[in-house]
Amino acid sequence: MSEHPVTLTDRIRKLTGGFMNALGAWLYRLGIHPDFITVLGLVVVLVAAVFIGNGDLQIGGLILLAGLPLDAVDGAVARAMQRKDRFGAMLDSSLDRYADGLIFAALSYYFAVQGQLDLLVLAQASLLGSFMVSYARARAEGVNVDVRIGWFTRLERILVILLILLVPPTMEIGLWVLAIGTNFTGLQRIWYVYKTLREQA
């Protein structure tokens, strides 16, 4: 197979890699464990979800924006401590799924209270697609295929979520983008695995 296309996540990691590694080394010297940062990130999302569910969309968006760096800092600290076990990666991925669920559950609750059932369906479709993107990659690893491709990886999803929360008039179009983009990416990854396995055979 050809090399993976360069995704937005790849570009951001390349641009911020030096700073994040320095920050991770500093936090490691302070004795902060990466798993603590991972759990703290989920707590931040939970707080944001409470505000979102109550209709305070912009406050929830600002809280998510403030906690966004935590999603990368835990990995930087793990690299600084030269962590050998694989539990950290598993924990990070698992709590990311909880974070996705909390955000879309909060939006779904808000739409249900407002009687906006069309937006509730879009939020649920976006959640389904988000889980499918992650699940496709996890299952691909089980057949020894590395899948990092896709138009809507987690970073793209987070950016659209922040947009619709901070600028509520973009809510409907943003949810359409999420619903279509995430499910397309899930199918895109399934197709990539299919082609890769056929070539290997």
Secondary structure, DSSP 4 states (H G I P E B T S, - for coil): -PPPPPPHHHHHHHHHHHHHHHHHHHHHHTT--HHHHHHHHHHHHHHHHHHHHTT-HHHHHHHHHHHTTHHHHHHHHHHHTT---SHHHHHHHHHHHHHHHHHHHHHHHHHHHHT-HHHHHHHHHHHHHHHHHHHHHHHHHHTT------SS-HHHHHHHHHHHHHSGGGHHHHHHHHHHHHHHHHHHHHHHHHHHHHHH-
